[in-house]
């Protein structure tokens, strides 16, 4: 078996492990070859890994920020500012799939989340520089507070959840229980499902998404009917409703394709409401 330590390939000729970006000498526990992005991090040795914090951070291939949620879900943020893989599954976050995003606002959002998990302050320092460059002095100050134990985390926590919502709503745009409908049943639903959680969101093709008041009307009827059943709204009933809704959305999309794009999601659910 050529794949040994950390599942990496051992080169028998050199006795080094091939990690993708660099080779590692297992006897001396050092890298052979300098980090390709070492000039961006003058405060760290070009031969170290994960900002010298291998307990918290992972760098499987030397590229991008990878946020790993529950059930092996993930978001990869394309950037050359920081290379790390961070698990946030302990926060109960599930992205419900594997996605890739790019763009400065998403990089900043990802750094917010990494900053909560990583105690070294590396992500916070990079994010503060990013905010300063864009003239966002208040956000830069919040990121800078990340260097202060406990106080910094408390200051960043609200922004971390805002950043999470930015990422999740980018990859999954459609609320299965739409916001306006959710608001009417908020007192009953909050203990079962959060409005902007991954469980209540679904990615739809942009051309198919469109306006969908007929869908909102359809699912509100379903919620009203469930509310009037014995026991009212329960987690089991809501989960079944979400599954039923997803199936109907898939049917609506198939109808959209079969009609050459003439009938969108709203048209499909109009027929169900008749």
Steps between C-alpha positions, in 0.01 A plus 500: 500500500671822388254718698606508863531791746193730470401299193779665297713324241848389605765545230723194552791651309530809720328378817280812496123536520332681211234743626417670169651841561818374667691192615543420871792329667338266759826446691559869568130602480576794273397602150735468205432809294367837607132599512403647162323786682765568763544864388144575615581384856837646599426435868504123440772267383458392139554142617217486754142385440160650591646815656684277751168383643439141376266418790230747389576552130547258210661560162434191287631634169622855557203676344203709614287518816282194556220513758383150593155459649304204631453185287812580291336810350735784407556838340830570323584872473746569218777732624875532533482694829484195726515125445319295763230243562288562809224285648200692631275195538507548878290816450226283349558648154404284202544643149302209351749438220842609373534842338765738370477881524730783396499872564636733768177519704495121531871488589434751779198302620707180509780675691242612759406137559860374502587775749254359754656153479868594463652651818821617326335812357647441152158509328396805703818685402447428129133599524585825679741588217231416245247728672754783532580478130128547424452779753286289737662630819236372742523145363879526505485591870273201574743266320791659686331418830547133408846522655338559843400165657127457579422871446587469133288190450202665671531801270530285187223249577209706357698566182585131467131409481443784252787362291355149518166630372676679214671177394200270542257728316748534215524128439138420581273784394148360530323481835286186502280675755518856356591786733155663493327168575754413771432833669131416542585172673821618667397426859419140411788442257796655684539203735489259202688668216682834459397719210844522338641160594626260235208266566256768384699605193533350155717593205301557181617587147478880462288494184250272666485678837305816414204633697289236673193636688306190393759282676471711817122458489536124451733445794304735726192285442706198601619670819150612588368148458780355716439764768141381532589133538539330836820619672542796266831563329765248602852431375388176338219675309728785388765256377240315295375831359854601400552166325165532320583857395838399359337224294246745357774754422689229307181422310455870427854517364443197277184670372705816436745303285228303322318819401819658369504753785148627432357389836696606806465402864215742558304360203540145629369578848210704361368174357537328838304779667210482251 
